[in-house]
Structure formats: structure tokens, C-alpha cells
Amino acid sequence: MNRTTLSLIGAATALAAVTGVASLTAGSSEGPAQPVAKAARRLPVERSTLLCPAPTSSEVGSTTYTAYTPTGNGDGTGTGAKKGTAGLLPAQAPDDESTSGEKGGEKSDRKGGSDKAGEPVVPLKEPGKPVTAETDRSDAPALIGTADGSLAPGWTVQQTTTVAAGTGRGLLGTACAAPDTNFWFPGISTAKDRQDYVHLTNPDDSAAEVDLKLYGEEGRLKPSTDEAITVPGRSTVAVLLSTLTDAEAADATLRVSARSGRVGATVQAVDQSFGSDWLPASAEPSTSVVLPGIPADATSVRLVVFAPGANDADLKVRLAGRSSAITPAGHESLHVKSGMTAWVDFGDLTKGEAGSLVLTAEGGEGTAAPVVAALRVTRGKGTDQETAFIPAATGIERTATAADNRAKGSTLSLVAPNGSAKVRVTASAGSGGGRPVSKTIEVKGGTTVAAEPPHPASGKGGYAVTVERISGGPVYASRMLALPQGGIPMFTIQALPDDRATVEVPAARQDLSLLNDGGQ
């Protein structure tokens, strides 16, 4: 068998793995005309994976999980996909010796989740109806979950924790995220008044090797211990960031990168004075950054930006408000040095009007340097202050969902940084029944629309809100959930990235002629 035949058989084998011995075809100038390949189709994903961090170690904390899959199987038709399953199971906690680092002869402060097995958490049975579960366990574990069939496209799980008192009191919310190999977290801190843990969860059977690197205003923070972390298979590890360096940095950036395997990663930020919340990863480095959904009553807005590339970044700063985009007084631009973290304190930036921050490169895209960014937002005054984080978001291409909404307290923010856009906002049935309700919202270019989302008709319990982009330019969104308690304006904000419910699949036809070596 000659090399040409082997190459062709290899090509046929690779194509068979994707399309069942198929090939893309086009017309030929010799011999009979060949069928022209059809355009790629968008089909629903068949399997989704989500990871939820261990919620809290507080004895006065309670957590609500809400899971939801939109109807329509992600393709807008509501047909085709087989009946599926969806649920999450506890991750295991590695023993202390395998996960604790050594620093000055003592173990560094690293903790894992629970190793207690149990029934699946928030298992779904059908699209279109959310399922909720609650726990007040201080040792509630991290969760690893999968969804397949009709429940996979757009499957979303929200984890919302209320800590009533003590260190870390506040409302902590996060959307359980898909595993990846690279994450950026601008906005972390190693200062004495903050305890920031990065939670790493490995969904696979084999161990993952992960590097943690910290960057401050002067560049890389000198490590005081090994920054390489091993996360055993199906396990979770949390690392206190201040144990990685002796430097105290109030505003810094963390990079999480997997040398092998993949992990879920998110940061739990606990402030002694301003409460706590989850800090999700920023969108991938970009020359244009959108941070959606600054509350109208924000008393302090702090921007943290990092330039990961080889060049400095020069950014124009704009606030997309209710009626137009403006330049914040005294903060028209921002210079960020390569490999360094920069920050800006805007104070009460929104002045009683909800908005979104938009950063764009000065001097055009050709010479621009990409950045990652996040906002730290504070509401309240004095000892009754609470914080939340807004990372740089990705735009909604088709649909995005916030799973956990209540009868009161939800605010949906939509921003169209360029041209105007139109979206459809749908409230699902409630976890206790009811019917979906939809409304259409138009967002003028350069503005932010902040409004209470629709409620399900005759609905009871928590419900999901899905945003579908209908027409127009890019749209970015976030959802604020406010649950005040004891005079403290507890709140959390989650950006709504596209749910990637569908994937483009090239049109193909069976073509066994690939196995013909042409007589060689």
C-alpha cells in the first residue's frame, strides 16, 4: 500500500469520525458535475458540562441552586433532539496532604469541597421549567454536572448564597461555568482586608496541572511559594491568593492557565468591610471591552484593567447611559502598561442613572493592544455597604439566560455599544408553575436599558429570564439580583454571555471515492 493510499485512508477516517464517512464537495471542471456543498447548518449541542464552586463555609449561610434549559432545543424549532438528562453531582475533596502547599514550614491555607456522595442536584426533566434546590450546609460541595439530549442546549445553573452575618456576609451569586484552560481575573486582591480564594474544579478523571500567576501595578508579583497546583480528577481545590505572594496588592490580576487538562475557575472575594461576592473570569482579551449593568444607585465604581500582550494599551472610556454615551469627567482615557494592572476609581459614576462602561482602543484596531477588565461596584453607605463585580462580558449572538430570578429584586440591563438592536425577553414558567411571558425591547445604539424583567403569568417560585437577540448590532447584558437584609443592600450581578446552544455543522454527503487512490 503506497503513501498516497495511506494518506487518503487517513483523511477518510478523520471525516468519518465527524460525518460518518462524508465529505464536502464542490463542482469540478472535469467529468460529470458534482453537487455543490450546501451551507453549514446550526444544530443544537448534544452535551453540556457545568461546574459550580463550593458555595460557603459559613454556619449562617444558605444557598439556592436553580437549573434551567430554554425551550426550542437551541434552534428555535422545538424539534429534533432526543429526550435528555441534566443534573450535578458533588466533586470530591482531595486529602490535605495532596493539595496543601508548604510555606515557611506551614501548610498554606487551601481548602476543598465535600467528598460526600449524594443524589443529583437540581435534575431537570424537561426544557422550559426551572428546578430549584436549597441547602444550608456549611460544607456544601462543589458540583460537577452534565446535560445531554434536549436538555443540553442552553442549560444554565445559577448558584445564589446568602450569608447573614460575620466575615463574608452578603449575597454571593454566580452562574456555574463550563471548564476551560485559560482564565483572567482582573479585580482580585492580596491586601489584608481581603481574602480572595480561587476555586479550581476538575471535571475529568485525570489530574489537571494549573499555573497561577499574579500581576500588580508594577508587573508580576513575586511568588512566595509554588504557583503550580495539581487538581486531581473529579475534584475541587481552593487556593487563598495571599499565600502565593508576600506582596500586598489592593488591585491585581490573576491568570489561571492549565498546563494539562481543563478546569472550572472562579474567585470568591471576601472583604472585611464591604461584604463578599463571586468574581467571574473576564471575557477573553480584546481591544473593545463592555462591562454591562452598573446599578443606578451605585455609590462607588472601581475599574481594574490588565494588558496581557506585548504592547501598552490606550483606551477611550465611555459610559453608555439611558439616553446617550458620555465621557466620564476627568477620565476620558486610560493608559495600561504591558503586563501591568491599572485601576480607576470613578466614585458615584452613574449619578442615579443605570449605565454600562465601554472601553475601546484609541488609534484604531490595527495598532491596538487587547485588555481584560472588571468593575467592583458598591451600594450603600457606612457600615451598610455591599459589593459585587462586573467582568468584561461577551456579546449575545443568539440567546442568553439568567436562571435565578425572584418575584422582587431582579433588574435586567441591556447595552448596545454600537448600533441599535432589538431583543426578545422571556420569563419562563416558575419553579412552582405558571406560563411564560415575553416582551420585545429596543436598545438604542450607545445606550443602556435597565428594567425589571417580565414575570411568568400566574407563576410561583423562582424563574428564568432568557434574552434573544432579534436584530441589530451587538448586545451585552447582565442581571442584578437585590435581596436587602437588615438594612444592608445585598446584591449580586451576573453578566449574561451567549449560551452557545447551537453549533455550525458543515453540510456533507457520503463520498466513498475518497478511498480511491487514483491508480497510484
DRENDOVO-580811 format. One record per residue (C-alpha): x, y, z. Coordinates in steps of 0.1 Angstrom, whole numbers, padded with zeros to 4 digits, always signed. Layout:
// DRENDOVO-580811
XYZ...
// end
This chain:
// DRENDOVO-580811
+0000+0000+0000+0017+0033-0011+0019+0066+0009-0009+0082-0011-0033+0055-0003-0025+0057+0034-0030+0094+0034-0063+0091+0017-0075+0064+0041-0064+0087+0070-0084+0115+0056-0114+0093+0052-0111+0080+0087-0109+0116+0101-0140+0126+0082-0159+0095+0092-0154+0104+0129-0173+0137+0122-0198+0130+0095-0200+0092+0090-0177+0088+0060-0187+0121+0044-0170+0149+0025-0177+0184+0015-0180+0187-0023-0179+0213-0050-0183+0215-0087-0155+0201-0109-0144+0213-0144-0137+0177-0154-0162+0149-0158-0198+0150-0145-0208+0180-0125-0206+0174-0087-0232+0187-0063-0223+0220-0047-0218+0218-0010-0247+0232+0010-0243+0260+0036-0235+0250+0071-0264+0244+0094-0268+0254+0130-0277+0224+0152-0283+0221+0189-0254+0210+0210-0257+0174+0223-0239+0177+0256-0230+0204+0281-0208+0205+0311-0211+0230+0340-0191+0234+0372-0203+0251+0404-0178+0261+0432-0183+0252+0469-0207+0280+0480-0197+0289+0515-0181+0277+0548-0203+0300+0569-0226+0285+0595-0252+0312+0588-0252+0308+0550-0279+0293+0528-0277+0285+0491-0302+0282+0463-0295+0263+0431-0316+0270+0400-0313+0250+0368-0330+0257+0335-0329+0248+0298-0348+0270+0274-0374+0255+0251-0367+0251+0214-0336+0229+0217-0315+0259+0208-0325+0260+0172-0358+0278+0175-0379+0249+0162-0386+0229+0193-0380+0197+0174-0354+0170+0168-0334+0164+0199-0339+0132+0219-0351+0133+0255-0322+0141+0277-0309+0142+0313-0293+0170+0333-0280+0172+0369-0250+0178+0390-0231+0156+0415-0206+0165+0443-0170+0169+0434-0145+0151+0456-0122+0169+0480-0085+0157+0478-0069+0149+0511-0050+0178+0527-0016+0163+0520-0021+0162+0483-0034+0198+0479-0017+0218+0506+0014+0238+0497+0043+0244+0520+0052+0279+0530+0077+0287+0559+0073+0252+0572+0035+0255+0574+0007+0244+0551-0007+0272+0531-0045+0279+0535-0061+0258+0508-0094+0241+0511-0115+0217+0491-0152+0209+0488-0171+0179+0503-0164+0143+0493-0199+0132+0504-0218+0115+0476-0255+0121+0471-0283+0123+0447-0280+0147+0417-0287+0183+0425-0314+0202+0405-0320+0174+0380-0341+0186+0351-0368+0166+0334-0380+0189+0307-0370+0222+0290-0389+0254+0298-0394+0248+0336-0367+0257+0361-0359+0234+0390-0346+0247+0424-0329+0232+0454-0317+0247+0487-0291+0239+0513-0278+0255+0545-0248+0232+0548-0216+0249+0557-0197+0220+0539-0218+0221+0507-0195+0207+0480-0185+0220+0446-0206+0204+0419-0198+0188+0385-0227+0184+0361-0236+0174+0326-0267+0177+0304-0274+0158+0272-0301+0154+0246-0329+0180+0246-0317+0194+0279-0282+0203+0268-0287+0234+0245-0286+0265+0267-0285+0245+0300-0279+0271+0328-0274+0267+0365-0273+0296+0390-0259+0294+0425-0270+0321+0449-0258+0322+0485-0269+0345+0513-0245+0349+0543-0265+0367+0570-0236+0379+0593-0199+0377+0601-0170+0378+0577-0181+0375+0542-0217+0385+0549-0236+0394+0518-0252+0380+0487-0229+0358+0465-0241+0348+0431-0225+0330+0402-0236+0312+0371-0220+0278+0370-0195+0278+0342-0180+0255+0316-0145+0242+0320-0116+0258+0301-0078+0260+0300-0073+0298+0304-0089+0325+0327-0082+0361+0335-0094+0377+0368-0087+0415+0370-0100+0428+0403-0085+0403+0427-0067+0415+0459-0040+0402+0482-0045+0431+0507-0050+0424+0544-0087+0434+0543-0095+0409+0516-0095+0371+0515-0097+0360+0479-0099+0323+0471-0097+0309+0436-0118+0278+0433-0105+0252+0408-0127+0222+0398-0116+0194+0375-0145+0176+0357-0124+0149+0342-0110+0116+0355-0073+0125+0350-0055+0152+0371-0051+0188+0358-0019+0208+0362-0027+0245+0367-0004+0276+0370-0015+0307+0390+0002+0340+0382-0005+0374+0399+0001+0408+0383+0001+0442+0401+0007+0478+0392+0044+0472+0387+0040+0439+0368+0044+0403+0380+0040+0399+0418+0070+0379+0431+0058+0344+0442+0065+0332+0477+0055+0296+0470+0050+0272+0442+0023+0286+0419+0017+0252+0402-0014+0234+0415-0025+0198+0409-0062+0193+0408-0070+0156+0410-0097+0141+0387-0133+0149+0396-0120+0171+0425-0120+0207+0436-0093+0228+0453-0095+0264+0466-0063+0285+0470-0060+0316+0491-0043+0341+0468-0024+0359+0495-0005+0327+0502+0011+0329+0467+0030+0362+0473+0043+0384+0501+0032+0415+0482+0000+0433+0493-0018+0445+0462-0052+0461+0466-0059+0458+0429-0043+0430+0409-0049+0404+0382-0048+0366+0384-0041+0344+0354-0052+0308+0357-0038+0285+0329-0039+0248+0327-0007+0230+0315-0027+0198+0312-0064+0190+0315-0091+0216+0320-0108+0232+0350-0135+0255+0360-0122+0286+0378-0139+0315+0397-0128+0337+0426-0146+0342+0459-0137+0377+0471-0144+0384+0508-0140+0419+0522-0139+0427+0559-0160+0459+0554-0178+0456+0521-0193+0421+0521-0184+0394+0496-0193+0380+0461-0180+0359+0433-0157+0374+0408-0161+0355+0375-0135+0355+0348-0133+0383+0323-0140+0378+0287-0110+0369+0265-0085+0398+0259-0100+0422+0234-0094+0457+0220-0130+0465+0228-0145+0458+0262-0181+0461+0275-0189+0460+0313-0228+0460+0314-0252+0468+0342-0238+0494+0367-0267+0500+0391-0283+0534+0392-0276+0538+0430-0240+0527+0429-0220+0547+0454-0186+0536+0442-0174+0521+0409-0138+0509+0405-0124+0497+0372-0094+0473+0371-0077+0467+0337-0048+0444+0327-0029+0444+0294-0016+0408+0288+0001+0415+0254+0035+0428+0244+0023+0464+0239+0008+0490+0261-0029+0497+0257-0045+0531+0253-0083+0531+0258-0111+0555+0254-0136+0554+0283-0173+0559+0277-0204+0555+0299-0235+0542+0280-0264+0557+0299-0301+0558+0294-0302+0583+0265-0266+0585+0252-0230+0577+0257-0209+0602+0276-0173+0606+0287-0168+0605+0325-0154+0638+0336-0117+0636+0341-0115+0600+0328-0116+0604+0291-0088+0578+0285-0068+0552+0303-0032+0541+0296-0023+0505+0307+0013+0493+0305+0020+0459+0291+0020+0432+0318+0007+0455+0344-0026+0462+0362-0042+0497+0361-0072+0510+0380-0095+0539+0381-0119+0549+0409-0149+0566+0393-0168+0573+0426-0206+0575+0420-0202+0573+0383-0238+0567+0373-0253+0597+0392-0287+0580+0398-0289+0566+0363-0280+0530+0354-0253+0525+0328-0226+0504+0313-0189+0511+0308-0174+0508+0273-0137+0507+0266-0124+0510+0231-0089+0513+0217-0075+0547+0207-0058+0550+0174-0077+0522+0156-0078+0484+0158-0046+0480+0137-0023+0493+0164-0044+0484+0195-0034+0462+0224-0060+0438+0239-0071+0440+0276-0091+0423+0302-0112+0442+0327-0136+0441+0356-0156+0465+0378-0161+0465+0415-0194+0481+0423-0205+0492+0458-0240+0501+0470-0250+0515+0504-0231+0537+0529-0210+0535+0560-0211+0500+0576-0241+0491+0554-0222+0487+0522-0222+0457+0499-0201+0449+0468-0205+0430+0435-0183+0425+0404-0190+0430+0367-0163+0414+0345-0159+0423+0308-0187+0404+0290-0191+0386+0257-0220+0397+0234-0252+0378+0229-0251+0362+0194-0284+0344+0198-0296+0337+0233-0285+0341+0270-0302+0331+0302-0302+0342+0339-0317+0312+0358-0324+0326+0393-0350+0354+0394-0374+0362+0422-0408+0380+0425-0389+0411+0435-0353+0423+0432-0343+0414+0396-0331+0441+0372-0321+0433+0336-0295+0456+0319-0291+0456+0281-0265+0477+0263-0259+0482+0225-0225+0498+0223-0226+0504+0186-0258+0503+0165-0293+0499+0178-0307+0464+0185-0339+0446+0193-0342+0417+0217-0370+0395+0230-0370+0389+0268-0389+0358+0280-0397+0349+0316-0401+0312+0319-0427+0294+0339-0419+0295+0376-0405+0265+0395-0439+0262+0411-0459+0266+0379-0473+0294+0356-0468+0303+0320-0440+0320+0301-0444+0357+0292-0423+0376+0266-0418+0412+0256-0397+0430+0230-0372+0457+0240-0354+0481+0216-0320+0493+0227-0307+0525+0211-0271+0525+0200-0247+0538+0227-0273+0534+0255-0282+0511+0283-0318+0499+0291-0323+0488+0327-0357+0474+0336-0374+0448+0357-0378+0417+0335-0413+0402+0329-0428+0378+0353-0444+0345+0345-0482+0345+0343-0497+0330+0374-0462+0318+0383-0449+0307+0417-0413+0303+0428-0381+0313+0410-0380+0317+0373-0355+0321+0344-0351+0351+0321-0339+0345+0285-0327+0372+0262-0329+0365+0225-0312+0390+0200-0337+0395+0172-0319+0422+0151-0294+0450+0150-0259+0454+0164-0241+0436+0193-0260+0434+0226-0244+0428+0260-0265+0420+0291-0264+0415+0329-0289+0407+0356-0287+0422+0391-0305+0404+0419-0310+0425+0450-0321+0409+0483-0317+0435+0511-0314+0423+0546-0311+0441+0579-0305+0475+0562-0277+0462+0540-0284+0465+0503-0272+0429+0495-0269+0423+0457-0251+0403+0431-0246+0409+0394-0242+0383+0367-0232+0390+0331-0252+0370+0305-0229+0355+0279-0243+0338+0248-0253+0303+0259-0237+0286+0228-0268+0264+0225-0261+0257+0188-0230+0249+0167-0224+0252+0130-0222+0218+0113-0210+0217+0077-0234+0202+0052-0219+0169+0039-0227+0139+0017-0214+0104+0015-0184+0101-0008-0166+0068-0008-0144+0079-0038-0120+0092-0011-0108+0056-0008-0098+0056-0044-0060+0062-0048-0063+0073-0084-0044+0042-0097-0011+0050-0079
// end
